[in-house]
């Protein structure tokens, strides 16, 4: 079932007498158990789209449904939405984690007793119980981010908006937050993830939507998108460099040798190259796979390329 359905969203602004089309006919859908990476350069229309989804600004055209409800007409729809936008701005730094969770729980419609119970559950789940009575501003960046996600989950929403959830975190804190995101999605929630850290988006997302110039340039499952943009070449890495007779034979088959690495353009000859290399120790043999960063840049460059018109 689709938890988020945004259909044909449009939004224009007037700036110095000119009409700026910030979002043009954007449609997005996210099911439960799914992470959609919503990517775009600054000014592409990503933030405006998110604000329309979150009920913060009204679309000129189009509709939004969160768990079947319209956030622009029914305030109860926002009970199905949790958000961590622009870092940890959804917490009060002069309150403790315990106070933050209880306050936002009541603010979002929970009774005090339910808010208290949810607070204790989330403090335990996010390994913050030992810090529950310390002011947020004294916590590490990773703990602050875990608390921000816990606050977004206090009222048990079905849709979670996460903006740059791992920005500025060290390696250990990043891994913790990534695991939390996977767990939250596995519980049946839908997650809209926005980040400029495209390696994180590639690792966590089930689908990718790239917005450029206010319109969706491409939307595809992450695995399909990477497969679509990947080549058929292979990279072979050896423990030691190649020389002599083996080097000339590999080059005769079209292999490009640089030190201990061999690039084979034609997949048909990979096994012939490997036969030549026997019994030399190998480090790895892998397909030349495109990264989400490379795909993103290709898509953006294609959209921005000037159109040629023939008479």
C-alpha positions in Angstrom: 0.0 0.0 0.0 1.2 3.5 -0.8 1.7 5.6 2.3 2.7 8.7 0.3 1.0 9.7 -2.9 1.8 13.1 -4.5 0.2 13.7 -7.8 1.1 16.4 -10.4 2.4 19.0 -8.0 3.0 22.5 -9.4 4.3 25.6 -7.6 5.3 29.0 -9.0 6.6 32.1 -7.3 6.8 35.7 -8.4 10.3 37.2 -8.1 11.0 40.8 -9.2 8.0 40.7 -11.6 8.9 37.4 -13.1 7.2 34.0 -12.6 9.5 31.3 -11.4 8.3 27.7 -11.9 9.8 26.0 -8.8 8.0 22.7 -9.2 6.4 21.5 -12.5 4.2 18.4 -12.5 6.0 16.3 -9.9 4.5 13.0 -8.8 6.0 10.7 -6.1 4.8 7.5 -4.5 6.3 5.6 -1.5 5.1 2.3 -0.2 5.5 0.9 3.3 8.9 -0.8 3.9 10.4 1.5 1.2 13.1 4.2 1.2 12.9 6.7 -1.7 16.0 8.8 -2.2 14.8 12.2 -3.5 17.8 13.8 -5.0 18.5 17.2 -6.6 21.0 20.0 -6.8 20.3 23.2 -4.8 17.5 25.1 -6.5 16.2 22.1 -8.4 12.8 22.2 -6.6 13.4 19.5 -4.0 12.8 21.6 -0.9 9.6 23.2 -2.3 8.3 19.7 -3.1 9.0 18.4 0.4 7.3 21.5 2.0 4.2 20.7 -0.1 4.2 17.1 1.0 4.6 18.2 4.6 1.7 20.6 4.4 3.9 23.7 4.9 3.1 25.3 1.6 0.0 24.9 -0.6 0.5 23.6 -4.2 -0.9 25.7 -7.0 -2.0 22.4 -8.6 -1.9 18.8 -7.6 -2.6 16.7 -4.5 -0.9 15.0 -1.6 -2.1 12.0 0.4 -0.4 10.7 3.5 -1.8 7.4 4.5 -4.9 8.3 2.5 -5.4 11.8 4.1 -4.8 15.3 2.6 -2.4 17.3 4.9 -3.7 20.6 3.3 -7.3 19.9 4.2 -7.1 17.6 7.2 -4.7 18.5 10.0 -5.0 14.9 11.3 -3.0 13.8 8.2 0.1 15.2 9.8 -0.3 12.6 12.6 1.0 10.2 10.0 4.1 12.3 9.3 7.4 12.6 11.1 10.3 14.7 9.9 13.9 15.4 10.6 14.6 18.5 8.4 17.8 20.4 8.2 19.8 18.6 10.8 18.6 18.4 14.4 16.2 21.4 14.3 13.3 19.3 15.6 14.8 19.2 19.2 15.2 21.8 21.9 18.9 21.9 22.9 18.2 23.3 26.4 15.9 20.4 27.3 17.0 16.8 28.0 16.2 13.9 25.6 13.5 12.7 28.0 11.9 16.2 28.1 12.1 16.6 24.3 10.4 13.2 23.7 7.6 13.8 26.3 7.0 17.3 25.1 6.7 16.5 21.4 4.7 13.4 22.2 2.0 15.4 24.0 2.3 18.2 21.3 1.4 15.5 18.7 -1.7 14.3 20.4 -0.5 11.6 22.8 -1.8 11.5 26.3 0.9 12.1 29.0 1.0 8.4 30.0 1.3 7.2 26.4 4.0 9.9 25.7 5.9 8.7 28.8 5.7 5.1 27.8 6.8 5.9 24.2 9.7 8.1 25.6 11.1 5.2 27.7 10.7 2.8 24.7 12.6 5.1 22.3 15.3 6.1 24.8 16.0 2.4 25.2 15.8 1.5 21.5 18.1 4.4 20.6 20.6 3.7 23.4 20.0 7.1 25.0 18.7 6.0 28.4 22.0 6.8 30.2 21.8 10.3 28.7 18.1 10.9 29.2 18.6 13.7 31.8 21.5 15.6 30.2 20.9 18.7 28.1 20.8 18.0 24.4 23.5 20.6 23.7 26.0 18.5 25.7 25.4 15.3 23.6 27.6 14.2 20.8 26.5 15.0 17.2 25.6 11.3 16.7 23.4 11.2 19.8 21.7 14.4 18.8 20.9 12.9 15.5 19.5 9.7 17.0 17.4 11.8 19.3 16.1 13.8 16.4 14.9 10.6 14.7 13.4 9.4 17.9 11.4 12.6 18.3 10.2 12.2 14.7 8.9 8.7 15.7 7.3 9.6 19.0 3.8 9.6 17.6 4.4 6.4 15.5 4.0 8.0 12.0 3.8 6.0 8.8 5.8 8.5 6.7 9.2 9.8 7.7 11.0 12.7 6.0 14.7 12.6 6.6 16.9 15.5 5.4 20.7 14.8 5.5 20.4 12.3 8.4 24.1 11.5 8.4 25.6 14.9 7.7 28.6 15.7 9.9 28.6 12.3 11.7 31.7 10.2 12.3 31.9 6.7 10.9 30.4 4.9 13.9 27.5 7.4 14.3 26.8 7.2 10.5 26.6 3.4 10.7 24.2 3.7 13.7 21.9 6.1 11.9 21.9 3.9 8.8 20.9 0.9 10.8 18.1 2.8 12.4 16.8 3.9 9.0 16.8 0.3 7.8 15.0 -0.8 10.9 12.4 1.9 10.7 11.6 1.0 7.1 11.5 -2.7 8.0 8.7 -1.9 10.4 6.5 -1.0 7.5 7.0 2.8 7.3 7.7 4.8 4.2 10.9 7.0 4.2 11.6 10.0 2.0 15.4 10.5 2.2 17.1 13.6 0.9 20.9 13.9 1.0 23.9 15.2 -1.0 25.8 12.2 0.3 25.0 10.0 -2.7 26.9 7.0 -1.4 24.5 7.0 1.6 21.5 7.3 -0.8 22.8 4.4 -2.9 23.3 2.2 0.2 19.9 2.9 1.8 17.4 3.5 -1.0 15.1 1.1 -2.7 14.2 3.7 -5.4 15.7 6.9 -6.6 14.0 10.0 -8.0 16.1 12.9 -9.3 14.6 16.3 -9.7 16.1 19.0 -11.9 14.6 22.3 -13.0 11.5 21.6 -11.0 10.6 18.3 -12.8 11.5 14.6 -12.2 14.3 13.8 -14.6 14.4 10.1 -13.8 12.7 7.7 -11.3 13.7 4.1 -11.1 14.5 1.4 -8.6 18.1 1.9 -7.3 19.4 -1.5 -8.6 17.8 -1.1 -12.0 19.2 2.5 -12.3 22.7 1.3 -11.5 22.4 -1.6 -13.9 21.1 0.7 -16.6 24.0 3.1 -16.3 26.8 0.5 -15.7 29.0 -0.7 -18.5 29.8 -4.3 -19.6 33.5 -3.9 -18.9 35.4 -5.6 -16.0 38.2 -4.6 -13.7 40.7 -7.1 -12.6 43.1 -6.4 -9.7 46.2 -8.5 -9.1 48.4 -8.7 -6.0 51.5 -7.8 -8.2 52.0 -6.0 -11.5 51.9 -7.8 -14.8 54.9 -8.1 -17.1 56.5 -10.1 -19.8 54.6 -12.6 -21.9 51.4 -12.4 -19.9 51.4 -8.6 -20.3 51.7 -8.7 -24.1 49.0 -11.5 -24.3 46.5 -9.5 -22.2 47.1 -6.3 -24.3 46.6 -8.4 -27.5 43.1 -9.2 -26.2 42.4 -5.5 -25.7 43.1 -5.4 -22.0 44.4 -2.1 -20.6 47.0 -2.7 -18.0 48.0 -0.1 -15.4 50.4 -1.5 -12.8 48.5 -4.3 -11.0 45.1 -3.4 -12.5 43.6 -4.6 -15.8 40.6 -3.0 -17.5 38.8 -5.4 -20.0 36.3 -3.6 -22.2 34.8 -6.8 -23.8 33.1 -9.2 -21.4 33.5 -12.0 -23.8 37.3 -12.1 -23.3 37.3 -11.9 -19.5 37.8 -15.7 -19.1 40.5 -15.7 -21.7 42.4 -13.0 -19.7 41.9 -15.0 -16.5 43.3 -18.1 -18.2 46.4 -16.1 -19.1 46.7 -14.8 -15.5 46.6 -18.3 -13.9 48.0 -19.0 -11.3 48.8 -15.4 -10.3 47.1 -14.3 -7.1 44.1 -12.0 -7.6 42.7 -9.3 -5.4 39.3 -9.0 -7.1 37.4 -9.3 -10.4 34.4 -7.0 -10.7 32.1 -5.5 -13.2 32.6 -1.8 -14.0 29.6 -0.6 -12.0 28.3 2.9 -12.1 27.9 4.7 -8.8 24.9 6.8 -7.9 27.2 9.9 -7.9 28.2 9.2 -11.5 24.5 8.6 -12.5 23.3 11.8 -10.8 25.9 13.9 -12.7 25.1 12.3 -16.0 21.3 12.8 -15.5 21.8 16.5 -14.5 24.2 17.2 -17.4 21.8 15.6 -19.8 18.8 17.7 -18.6 20.9 20.9 -18.6 22.4 20.2 -22.1 21.3 22.8 -24.7 18.7 21.3 -27.1 19.7 21.4 -30.8 16.9 22.1 -33.3 17.1 21.1 -36.9 15.3 23.1 -39.6 
